[in-house]
C-alpha cells in the first residue's frame, strides 16, 4: 500500500473534493514541503491551509496543542 501511494498520482481527484477541507502543514516538513501544501490548497476548492511553525511531517505529534487548536477552530467555523 505504501508503495502504491508513493507512485500513484491522484492529483486530478483534488479538484473533485466538495467538503470543507483543512490542510495542516508543518513549516519544516521535509517529506512534503510547503510547496506541496500550496498545490493542494490551489486545487481543492474552498480549502484552508494553515501552517504550524516549528513542526515537520507529523505535526499532530510534534506540536499537538497547535494542531488541535487549528482543528478545533476549523470545526467551529464549518
PDB file as gemmi writes it, atoms N, CA and C in Angstrom:
CRYST1    1.000    1.000    1.000  90.00  90.00  90.00 P 1                      
ATOM      1  N   UNK A   1       0.813  -1.166   0.000  1.00  0.00           N  
ATOM      2  CA  UNK A   1       0.000   0.000   0.000  1.00  0.00           C  
ATOM      3  C   UNK A   1       0.873   1.251   0.000  1.00  0.00           C  
ATOM      4  N   UNK A   2       1.921   1.258   0.819  1.00  0.00           N  
ATOM      5  CA  UNK A   2       2.794   2.427   0.863  1.00  0.00           C  
ATOM      6  C   UNK A   2       3.435   2.684  -0.491  1.00  0.00           C  
ATOM      7  N   UNK A   3       3.850   1.614  -1.168  1.00  0.00           N  
ATOM      8  CA  UNK A   3       4.452   1.771  -2.486  1.00  0.00           C  
ATOM      9  C   UNK A   3       3.437   2.314  -3.479  1.00  0.00           C  
ATOM     10  N   UNK A   4       2.223   1.810  -3.420  1.00  0.00           N  
ATOM     11  CA  UNK A   4       1.170   2.292  -4.302  1.00  0.00           C  
ATOM     12  C   UNK A   4       0.902   3.775  -4.076  1.00  0.00           C  
ATOM     13  N   UNK A   5       0.846   4.188  -2.810  1.00  0.00           N  
ATOM     14  CA  UNK A   5       0.621   5.597  -2.505  1.00  0.00           C  
ATOM     15  C   UNK A   5       1.753   6.475  -3.029  1.00  0.00           C  
ATOM     16  N   UNK A   6       2.954   5.939  -3.007  1.00  0.00           N  
ATOM     17  CA  UNK A   6       4.113   6.709  -3.437  1.00  0.00           C  
ATOM     18  C   UNK A   6       4.174   6.883  -4.951  1.00  0.00           C  
ATOM     19  N   UNK A   7       3.630   5.945  -5.703  1.00  0.00           N  
ATOM     20  CA  UNK A   7       3.765   6.005  -7.162  1.00  0.00           C  
ATOM     21  C   UNK A   7       2.480   6.366  -7.893  1.00  0.00           C  
ATOM     22  N   UNK A   8       1.355   6.384  -7.210  1.00  0.00           N  
ATOM     23  CA  UNK A   8       0.084   6.684  -7.855  1.00  0.00           C  
ATOM     24  C   UNK A   8      -0.198   8.176  -7.764  1.00  0.00           C  
ATOM     25  N   UNK A   9      -0.455   8.792  -8.916  1.00  0.00           N  
ATOM     26  CA  UNK A   9      -0.748  10.222  -8.951  1.00  0.00           C  
ATOM     27  C   UNK A   9      -2.262  10.431  -8.897  1.00  0.00           C  
ATOM     28  N   UNK A  10      -2.743  10.947  -7.795  1.00  0.00           N  
ATOM     29  CA  UNK A  10      -4.176  11.201  -7.631  1.00  0.00           C  
ATOM     30  C   UNK A  10      -4.478  12.704  -7.620  1.00  0.00           C  
ATOM     31  N   UNK A  11      -3.592  13.487  -8.182  1.00  0.00           N  
ATOM     32  CA  UNK A  11      -3.745  14.938  -8.204  1.00  0.00           C  
ATOM     33  C   UNK A  11      -5.083  15.369  -8.802  1.00  0.00           C  
ATOM     34  N   UNK A  12      -5.539  14.692  -9.837  1.00  0.00           N  
ATOM     35  CA  UNK A  12      -6.791  15.079 -10.504  1.00  0.00           C  
ATOM     36  C   UNK A  12      -7.997  14.961  -9.578  1.00  0.00           C  
ATOM     37  N   UNK A  13      -7.908  14.125  -8.575  1.00  0.00           N  
ATOM     38  CA  UNK A  13      -9.015  13.931  -7.639  1.00  0.00           C  
ATOM     39  C   UNK A  13      -9.212  15.158  -6.747  1.00  0.00           C  
ATOM     40  N   UNK A  14      -8.154  15.913  -6.514  1.00  0.00           N  
ATOM     41  CA  UNK A  14      -8.235  17.044  -5.593  1.00  0.00           C  
ATOM     42  C   UNK A  14      -9.319  18.041  -5.988  1.00  0.00           C  
ATOM     43  N   UNK A  15      -9.483  18.293  -7.253  1.00  0.00           N  
ATOM     44  CA  UNK A  15     -10.477  19.273  -7.707  1.00  0.00           C  
ATOM     45  C   UNK A  15     -11.906  18.797  -7.501  1.00  0.00           C  
ATOM     46  N   UNK A  16     -12.090  17.518  -7.218  1.00  0.00           N  
ATOM     47  CA  UNK A  16     -13.449  16.976  -7.041  1.00  0.00           C  
ATOM     48  C   UNK A  16     -13.902  16.992  -5.585  1.00  0.00           C  
ATOM     49  N   UNK A  17     -13.044  17.398  -4.680  1.00  0.00           N  
ATOM     50  CA  UNK A  17     -13.400  17.433  -3.257  1.00  0.00           C  
ATOM     51  C   UNK A  17     -14.421  18.540  -3.032  1.00  0.00           C  
ATOM     52  N   UNK A  18     -15.548  18.191  -2.456  1.00  0.00           N  
ATOM     53  CA  UNK A  18     -16.654  19.136  -2.283  1.00  0.00           C  
ATOM     54  C   UNK A  18     -17.040  19.328  -0.816  1.00  0.00           C  
ATOM     55  N   UNK A  19     -16.147  19.070   0.092  1.00  0.00           N  
ATOM     56  CA  UNK A  19     -16.411  19.236   1.525  1.00  0.00           C  
ATOM     57  C   UNK A  19     -15.372  20.197   2.095  1.00  0.00           C  
ATOM     58  N   UNK A  20     -15.705  20.843   3.210  1.00  0.00           N  
ATOM     59  CA  UNK A  20     -14.697  21.711   3.832  1.00  0.00           C  
ATOM     60  C   UNK A  20     -13.422  20.923   4.109  1.00  0.00           C  
ATOM     61  N   UNK A  21     -12.304  21.491   3.726  1.00  0.00           N  
ATOM     62  CA  UNK A  21     -11.029  20.787   3.835  1.00  0.00           C  
ATOM     63  C   UNK A  21      -9.997  21.671   4.512  1.00  0.00           C  
ATOM     64  N   UNK A  22      -9.399  21.140   5.562  1.00  0.00           N  
ATOM     65  CA  UNK A  22      -8.326  21.827   6.264  1.00  0.00           C  
ATOM     66  C   UNK A  22      -7.020  21.127   5.948  1.00  0.00           C  
ATOM     67  N   UNK A  23      -6.075  21.879   5.455  1.00  0.00           N  
ATOM     68  CA  UNK A  23      -4.731  21.372   5.212  1.00  0.00           C  
ATOM     69  C   UNK A  23      -3.832  21.933   6.305  1.00  0.00           C  
ATOM     70  N   UNK A  24      -3.345  21.073   7.164  1.00  0.00           N  
ATOM     71  CA  UNK A  24      -2.424  21.480   8.225  1.00  0.00           C  
ATOM     72  C   UNK A  24      -1.030  21.034   7.829  1.00  0.00           C  
ATOM     73  N   UNK A  25      -0.096  21.959   7.834  1.00  0.00           N  
ATOM     74  CA  UNK A  25       1.253  21.656   7.356  1.00  0.00           C  
ATOM     75  C   UNK A  25       2.288  22.187   8.320  1.00  0.00           C  
ATOM     76  N   UNK A  26       3.285  21.400   8.588  1.00  0.00           N  
ATOM     77  CA  UNK A  26       4.421  21.874   9.364  1.00  0.00           C  
ATOM     78  C   UNK A  26       5.371  22.639   8.467  1.00  0.00           C  
ATOM     79  N   UNK A  27       5.838  23.783   8.928  1.00  0.00           N  
ATOM     80  CA  UNK A  27       6.727  24.583   8.078  1.00  0.00           C  
ATOM     81  C   UNK A  27       8.088  23.923   7.865  1.00  0.00           C  
ATOM     82  N   UNK A  28       8.387  22.900   8.657  1.00  0.00           N  
ATOM     83  CA  UNK A  28       9.648  22.179   8.498  1.00  0.00           C  
ATOM     84  C   UNK A  28       9.477  20.794   7.891  1.00  0.00           C  
ATOM     85  N   UNK A  29       8.351  20.562   7.228  1.00  0.00           N  
ATOM     86  CA  UNK A  29       8.080  19.243   6.637  1.00  0.00           C  
ATOM     87  C   UNK A  29       9.008  19.005   5.462  1.00  0.00           C  
ATOM     88  N   UNK A  30       9.921  18.055   5.613  1.00  0.00           N  
ATOM     89  CA  UNK A  30      10.839  17.720   4.524  1.00  0.00           C  
ATOM     90  C   UNK A  30      10.281  16.624   3.636  1.00  0.00           C  
ATOM     91  N   UNK A  31       9.362  15.817   4.155  1.00  0.00           N  
ATOM     92  CA  UNK A  31       8.745  14.740   3.366  1.00  0.00           C  
ATOM     93  C   UNK A  31       7.819  15.333   2.310  1.00  0.00           C  
ATOM     94  N   UNK A  32       7.025  16.309   2.724  1.00  0.00           N  
ATOM     95  CA  UNK A  32       6.113  17.008   1.820  1.00  0.00           C  
ATOM     96  C   UNK A  32       6.247  18.498   2.108  1.00  0.00           C  
ATOM     97  N   UNK A  33       7.140  19.178   1.397  1.00  0.00           N  
ATOM     98  CA  UNK A  33       7.392  20.583   1.686  1.00  0.00           C  
ATOM     99  C   UNK A  33       6.158  21.464   1.454  1.00  0.00           C  
ATOM    100  N   UNK A  34       6.228  22.679   1.939  1.00  0.00           N  
ATOM    101  CA  UNK A  34       5.115  23.609   1.855  1.00  0.00           C  
ATOM    102  C   UNK A  34       4.635  23.816   0.417  1.00  0.00           C  
ATOM    103  N   UNK A  35       5.517  23.660  -0.553  1.00  0.00           N  
ATOM    104  CA  UNK A  35       5.096  23.803  -1.950  1.00  0.00           C  
ATOM    105  C   UNK A  35       4.034  22.763  -2.317  1.00  0.00           C  
ATOM    106  N   UNK A  36       4.094  21.580  -1.714  1.00  0.00           N  
ATOM    107  CA  UNK A  36       3.069  20.549  -1.932  1.00  0.00           C  
ATOM    108  C   UNK A  36       1.749  21.026  -1.344  1.00  0.00           C  
ATOM    109  N   UNK A  37       1.796  21.572  -0.139  1.00  0.00           N  
ATOM    110  CA  UNK A  37       0.585  22.092   0.501  1.00  0.00           C  
ATOM    111  C   UNK A  37      -0.051  23.186  -0.338  1.00  0.00           C  
ATOM    112  N   UNK A  38       0.762  24.047  -0.880  1.00  0.00           N  
ATOM    113  CA  UNK A  38       0.250  25.148  -1.705  1.00  0.00           C  
ATOM    114  C   UNK A  38      -0.421  24.631  -2.970  1.00  0.00           C  
ATOM    115  N   UNK A  39       0.124  23.576  -3.562  1.00  0.00           N  
ATOM    116  CA  UNK A  39      -0.518  22.966  -4.742  1.00  0.00           C  
ATOM    117  C   UNK A  39      -1.840  22.319  -4.360  1.00  0.00           C  
ATOM    118  N   UNK A  40      -1.875  21.610  -3.237  1.00  0.00           N  
ATOM    119  CA  UNK A  40      -3.127  21.010  -2.758  1.00  0.00           C  
ATOM    120  C   UNK A  40      -4.167  22.102  -2.518  1.00  0.00           C  
ATOM    121  N   UNK A  41      -3.749  23.152  -1.834  1.00  0.00           N  
ATOM    122  CA  UNK A  41      -4.647  24.255  -1.496  1.00  0.00           C  
ATOM    123  C   UNK A  41      -5.222  24.899  -2.765  1.00  0.00           C  
ATOM    124  N   UNK A  42      -4.386  25.084  -3.755  1.00  0.00           N  
ATOM    125  CA  UNK A  42      -4.838  25.679  -5.010  1.00  0.00           C  
ATOM    126  C   UNK A  42      -5.820  24.768  -5.751  1.00  0.00           C  
ATOM    127  N   UNK A  43      -5.674  23.466  -5.581  1.00  0.00           N  
ATOM    128  CA  UNK A  43      -6.502  22.507  -6.324  1.00  0.00           C  
ATOM    129  C   UNK A  43      -7.817  22.171  -5.618  1.00  0.00           C  
ATOM    130  N   UNK A  44      -7.851  22.226  -4.308  1.00  0.00           N  
ATOM    131  CA  UNK A  44      -9.053  21.839  -3.564  1.00  0.00           C  
ATOM    132  C   UNK A  44      -9.925  23.069  -3.369  1.00  0.00           C  
ATOM    133  N   UNK A  45     -11.116  23.063  -3.946  1.00  0.00           N  
ATOM    134  CA  UNK A  45     -11.991  24.231  -3.824  1.00  0.00           C  
ATOM    135  C   UNK A  45     -12.299  24.555  -2.361  1.00  0.00           C  
ATOM    136  N   UNK A  46     -12.248  25.825  -2.033  1.00  0.00           N  
ATOM    137  CA  UNK A  46     -12.606  26.316  -0.692  1.00  0.00           C  
ATOM    138  C   UNK A  46     -11.830  25.664   0.442  1.00  0.00           C  
ATOM    139  N   UNK A  47     -10.619  25.227   0.171  1.00  0.00           N  
ATOM    140  CA  UNK A  47      -9.802  24.641   1.238  1.00  0.00           C  
ATOM    141  C   UNK A  47      -9.141  25.753   2.046  1.00  0.00           C  
ATOM    142  N   UNK A  48      -8.721  25.391   3.231  1.00  0.00           N  
ATOM    143  CA  UNK A  48      -7.953  26.297   4.081  1.00  0.00           C  
ATOM    144  C   UNK A  48      -6.593  25.655   4.335  1.00  0.00           C  
ATOM    145  N   UNK A  49      -5.564  26.458   4.221  1.00  0.00           N  
ATOM    146  CA  UNK A  49      -4.205  25.999   4.508  1.00  0.00           C  
ATOM    147  C   UNK A  49      -3.708  26.749   5.732  1.00  0.00           C  
ATOM    148  N   UNK A  50      -3.327  25.997   6.732  1.00  0.00           N  
ATOM    149  CA  UNK A  50      -2.735  26.583   7.930  1.00  0.00           C  
ATOM    150  C   UNK A  50      -1.388  25.912   8.170  1.00  0.00           C  
ATOM    151  N   UNK A  51      -0.407  26.730   8.465  1.00  0.00           N  
ATOM    152  CA  UNK A  51       0.961  26.248   8.647  1.00  0.00           C  
ATOM    153  C   UNK A  51       1.307  26.304  10.132  1.00  0.00           C  
ATOM    154  N   UNK A  52       1.874  25.213  10.625  1.00  0.00           N  
ATOM    155  CA  UNK A  52       2.265  25.120  12.024  1.00  0.00           C  
ATOM    156  C   UNK A  52       3.772  25.352  12.118  1.00  0.00           C  
ATOM    157  N   UNK A  53       4.164  26.470  12.709  1.00  0.00           N  
ATOM    158  CA  UNK A  53       5.595  26.772  12.840  1.00  0.00           C  
ATOM    159  C   UNK A  53       6.297  25.755  13.747  1.00  0.00           C  
ATOM    160  N   UNK A  54       7.504  25.396  13.346  1.00  0.00           N  
ATOM    161  CA  UNK A  54       8.316  24.512  14.161  1.00  0.00           C  
ATOM    162  C   UNK A  54       7.923  23.048  14.099  1.00  0.00           C  
ATOM    163  N   UNK A  55       7.033  22.697  13.183  1.00  0.00           N  
ATOM    164  CA  UNK A  55       6.603  21.300  13.045  1.00  0.00           C  
ATOM    165  C   UNK A  55       7.095  20.747  11.712  1.00  0.00           C  
ATOM    166  N   UNK A  56       7.200  19.424  11.671  1.00  0.00           N  
ATOM    167  CA  UNK A  56       7.587  18.738  10.447  1.00  0.00           C  
ATOM    168  C   UNK A  56       6.408  17.984   9.873  1.00  0.00           C  
ATOM    169  N   UNK A  57       6.658  16.768   9.404  1.00  0.00           N  
ATOM    170  CA  UNK A  57       5.641  15.973   8.717  1.00  0.00           C  
ATOM    171  C   UNK A  57       4.568  15.422   9.654  1.00  0.00           C  
ATOM    172  N   UNK A  58       4.899  15.214  10.908  1.00  0.00           N  
ATOM    173  CA  UNK A  58       3.910  14.680  11.850  1.00  0.00           C  
ATOM    174  C   UNK A  58       3.562  15.760  12.881  1.00  0.00           C  
ATOM    175  N   UNK A  59       2.991  16.838  12.382  1.00  0.00           N  
ATOM    176  CA  UNK A  59       2.709  18.000  13.228  1.00  0.00           C  
ATOM    177  C   UNK A  59       1.760  17.664  14.370  1.00  0.00           C  
ATOM    178  N   UNK A  60       0.902  16.676  14.174  1.00  0.00           N  
ATOM    179  CA  UNK A  60      -0.012  16.282  15.256  1.00  0.00           C  
ATOM    180  C   UNK A  60       0.733  15.722  16.464  1.00  0.00           C  
ATOM    181  N   UNK A  61       1.900  15.146  16.234  1.00  0.00           N  
ATOM    182  CA  UNK A  61       2.697  14.597  17.327  1.00  0.00           C  
ATOM    183  C   UNK A  61       3.756  15.601  17.801  1.00  0.00           C  
ATOM    184  N   UNK A  62       4.251  16.414  16.888  1.00  0.00           N  
ATOM    185  CA  UNK A  62       5.320  17.353  17.217  1.00  0.00           C  
ATOM    186  C   UNK A  62       4.796  18.610  17.926  1.00  0.00           C  
ATOM    187  N   UNK A  63       3.635  19.052  17.521  1.00  0.00           N  
ATOM    188  CA  UNK A  63       3.020  20.263  18.083  1.00  0.00           C  
ATOM    189  C   UNK A  63       1.531  19.995  18.324  1.00  0.00           C  
ATOM    190  N   UNK A  64       1.213  19.049  19.209  1.00  0.00           N  
ATOM    191  CA  UNK A  64      -0.183  18.639  19.373  1.00  0.00           C  
ATOM    192  C   UNK A  64      -1.123  19.770  19.791  1.00  0.00           C  
ATOM    193  N   UNK A  65      -0.667  20.686  20.629  1.00  0.00           N  
ATOM    194  CA  UNK A  65      -1.547  21.787  21.045  1.00  0.00           C  
ATOM    195  C   UNK A  65      -1.894  22.692  19.867  1.00  0.00           C  
ATOM    196  N   UNK A  66      -0.898  23.021  19.055  1.00  0.00           N  
ATOM    197  CA  UNK A  66      -1.147  23.844  17.868  1.00  0.00           C  
ATOM    198  C   UNK A  66      -2.029  23.109  16.872  1.00  0.00           C  
ATOM    199  N   UNK A  67      -1.741  21.839  16.661  1.00  0.00           N  
ATOM    200  CA  UNK A  67      -2.526  21.029  15.737  1.00  0.00           C  
ATOM    201  C   UNK A  67      -3.990  20.992  16.184  1.00  0.00           C  
ATOM    202  N   UNK A  68      -4.207  20.654  17.457  1.00  0.00           N  
ATOM    203  CA  UNK A  68      -5.574  20.545  17.973  1.00  0.00           C  
ATOM    204  C   UNK A  68      -6.304  21.881  17.937  1.00  0.00           C  
ATOM    205  N   UNK A  69      -5.611  22.972  18.241  1.00  0.00           N  
ATOM    206  CA  UNK A  69      -6.235  24.298  18.197  1.00  0.00           C  
ATOM    207  C   UNK A  69      -6.696  24.640  16.786  1.00  0.00           C  
ATOM    208  N   UNK A  70      -5.889  24.295  15.795  1.00  0.00           N  
ATOM    209  CA  UNK A  70      -6.266  24.554  14.401  1.00  0.00           C  
ATOM    210  C   UNK A  70      -7.465  23.719  13.982  1.00  0.00           C  
ATOM    211  N   UNK A  71      -7.488  22.457  14.365  1.00  0.00           N  
ATOM    212  CA  UNK A  71      -8.628  21.593  14.030  1.00  0.00           C  
ATOM    213  C   UNK A  71      -9.881  22.105  14.730  1.00  0.00           C  
ATOM    214  N   UNK A  72      -9.760  22.456  15.980  1.00  0.00           N  
ATOM    215  CA  UNK A  72     -10.898  22.957  16.747  1.00  0.00           C  
ATOM    216  C   UNK A  72     -11.467  24.230  16.096  1.00  0.00           C  
ATOM    217  N   UNK A  73     -10.595  25.169  15.763  1.00  0.00           N  
ATOM    218  CA  UNK A  73     -11.039  26.412  15.121  1.00  0.00           C  
ATOM    219  C   UNK A  73     -11.725  26.127  13.789  1.00  0.00           C  
ATOM    220  N   UNK A  74     -11.163  25.221  13.013  1.00  0.00           N  
ATOM    221  CA  UNK A  74     -11.749  24.861  11.711  1.00  0.00           C  
ATOM    222  C   UNK A  74     -13.145  24.268  11.895  1.00  0.00           C  
ATOM    223  N   UNK A  75     -13.286  23.387  12.861  1.00  0.00           N  
ATOM    224  CA  UNK A  75     -14.597  22.747  13.088  1.00  0.00           C  
ATOM    225  C   UNK A  75     -15.633  23.754  13.569  1.00  0.00           C  
ATOM    226  N   UNK A  76     -15.232  24.709  14.363  1.00  0.00           N  
ATOM    227  CA  UNK A  76     -16.167  25.725  14.824  1.00  0.00           C  
ATOM    228  C   UNK A  76     -16.600  26.659  13.687  1.00  0.00           C  
ATOM    229  N   UNK A  77     -15.715  26.856  12.723  1.00  0.00           N  
ATOM    230  CA  UNK A  77     -16.022  27.729  11.586  1.00  0.00           C  
ATOM    231  C   UNK A  77     -16.883  27.043  10.536  1.00  0.00           C  
ATOM    232  N   UNK A  78     -16.830  25.721  10.489  1.00  0.00           N  
ATOM    233  CA  UNK A  78     -17.528  24.961   9.431  1.00  0.00           C  
ATOM    234  C   UNK A  78     -19.033  24.950   9.640  1.00  0.00           C  
TER     235      UNK A  78                                                      
END                                                                             
